[in-house]
């Protein structure tokens, strides 16, 4: 009889342990819906638990999995990708290396991501008034025939309201050109209202300036609202080259979400907490089972 009670107690404790492990594995599995985004060489973002962070594009174990790869907005397929010696390498399911060149956008996610089919254009006479309105507080006035190092605009319905917005990236910053003031700006026009995202103004003799270029638009939540990614780079240094990621807020206005130059703890954020979440209930169950076993054993002896 005593042996049967012992077996029952041990069995109950083991069942609780297996239930705890099963619950943890289930929760962990449902949590593994993180989204990883790669933009060219320096933009690597992770969306986890409703939080955006940067991550190491060379060391993170996520690269053991396949990524959906786009080059210049054209889908190339699913590849295992590796960043080695400042270059991306692409391996197919047969582990054969593929050569791609152009603007990279890649993602790993349980959800499909829609990349907008955008076409970059140059500004025309109708756009100059918008540009000059952005620059007016800096006492800079431009014309359609002026020199522009970056001259980009795209038309796209970014918020799903049925009307196209226009996004601009314009700069006349160039060390080879002599101008009084130089600028780099990113802005967009919605319902004839200007929203400035970036505006940098430099003296003509300054060489350390930033240029901004439109990277792409993509939809993540299937709600008709598109994230905007912007390339940041410089002619003189690669130190702060990167990607700026913008998201529409509740008022459907773009706000900076994260930059690849943001300092984020890369050291397995939350990893140790996950281990304790697993072991604490198991330890409690084991201790509780042991105390119950000792109590019943003592009662039998008495």
Secondary structure, DSSP 8 states (H G I E B T S, - for coil): -HHHHHHHHHHHHHHHHHHHHHHHHHHHHHH---EEEEETTTEEEEEETTEEEE--TTT-GGGGSEEEEEETTEEEEEEEEEEETTEEEEE-TT--EE---S-EEEEE-SS--EE-----B---HHHHHHHHHHHGGGT----TTS--SEEEEEEE-SSSSSS-EEEEEEE---TTS--SEEEEEEEEEETTEEEEEEEEEEETT-----EEEEEEEEESSSSS-EEEEEEEE-SS--TT-EEEEEEE-TTS-EEEEEETTS----S-TTHHHHHHHHHHHHHHHHHHHHHHHHHHHHHHH-
